Amino acid sequence: MAATDLDKASTERAVATSVDPAEVPSAAWGWSGESRKAARIAAWVVVVALLGMTIGNHQGHIEDIFLVGLAGLMALLLVVDSLTQRVPK
């Protein structure tokens, strides 16, 4: 048999976010979003790692072209992202 009593109101403070907790469960814990700074740092680490992969005993240097090209593309995107964040909206 189902209970007919209503749940008691929570005495905890509600976290004011612009995200609906029904759609994003972590919003109820007080954090919901992205860490842009952490993502940028991780992307720069990947750029350095790609450039570091060019060191080795490569016979043909086709893979070096792809590694440097991809690292350059990522670096360009990071610089453009950094510059566009500084422009006021």
C-alpha positions as CSV (number, residue, x, y, z in Angstrom):
1,M,0.0,0.0,0.0
2,A,1.4,3.4,-0.9
3,A,2.0,6.0,1.8
4,T,-0.2,9.0,1.8
5,D,2.1,11.3,3.9
6,L,3.9,14.1,2.2
7,D,7.6,14.3,2.3
8,K,8.9,16.7,4.9
9,A,10.4,19.9,3.6
10,S,14.1,20.0,3.5
11,T,15.8,22.5,5.8
12,E,18.9,22.7,3.6
13,R,19.6,25.8,1.7
14,A,18.8,25.6,-2.0
15,V,21.6,26.3,-4.4
16,A,20.8,29.1,-6.8
17,T,21.9,28.0,-10.3
18,S,20.6,28.7,-13.7
19,V,20.5,25.0,-14.4
20,D,17.5,22.8,-13.7
21,P,18.5,20.0,-11.3
22,A,16.1,17.7,-13.0
23,E,18.2,18.0,-16.2
24,V,21.6,18.1,-14.5
25,P,21.7,16.2,-11.2
26,S,25.1,17.7,-10.2
27,A,23.4,21.1,-10.0
28,A,21.8,20.0,-6.7
29,W,25.3,19.6,-5.2
30,G,26.2,23.2,-6.1
31,W,28.4,22.7,-9.1
32,S,27.3,22.4,-12.7
33,G,29.4,23.7,-15.5
34,E,32.7,23.6,-17.2
35,S,36.1,24.6,-16.1
36,R,37.4,26.6,-19.0
37,K,40.7,27.2,-17.3
38,A,41.3,23.5,-16.7
39,A,40.3,22.7,-20.3
40,R,42.7,25.2,-21.7
41,I,45.6,23.9,-19.5
42,A,44.8,20.3,-20.6
43,A,44.7,21.4,-24.3
44,W,48.2,23.1,-24.0
45,V,49.5,19.9,-22.4
46,V,48.2,17.9,-25.4
47,V,49.9,20.4,-27.7
48,V,53.2,19.9,-25.9
49,A,52.7,16.1,-25.9
50,L,52.0,16.1,-29.7
51,L,55.2,18.1,-30.3
52,G,57.1,15.7,-28.0
53,M,56.0,12.8,-30.1
54,T,58.1,14.1,-33.0
55,I,61.2,13.1,-31.2
56,G,62.1,9.5,-32.0
57,N,63.4,7.1,-34.6
58,H,61.1,7.9,-37.5
59,Q,62.3,6.8,-40.9
60,G,59.7,8.8,-42.8
61,H,58.6,12.1,-41.5
62,I,55.0,12.0,-42.7
63,E,53.8,11.4,-39.1
64,D,55.8,14.4,-38.0
65,I,53.9,16.6,-40.5
66,F,50.6,15.4,-39.0
67,L,51.7,15.8,-35.4
68,V,53.1,19.3,-36.0
69,G,50.0,20.3,-38.1
70,L,47.6,19.0,-35.4
71,A,49.5,20.7,-32.6
72,G,49.6,24.0,-34.6
73,L,45.8,23.8,-35.3
74,M,45.1,23.2,-31.6
75,A,47.4,26.1,-30.6
76,L,45.7,28.4,-33.1
77,L,42.3,27.5,-31.8
78,L,43.5,28.1,-28.2
79,V,44.9,31.5,-29.1
80,V,41.7,32.5,-30.9
81,D,39.6,31.3,-28.0
82,S,41.7,33.3,-25.6
83,L,41.4,36.4,-27.7
84,T,37.7,36.1,-28.2
85,Q,37.2,35.7,-24.4
86,R,38.8,39.1,-23.8
87,V,36.4,41.0,-26.1
88,P,33.5,42.3,-24.1
89,K,30.1,41.1,-25.4
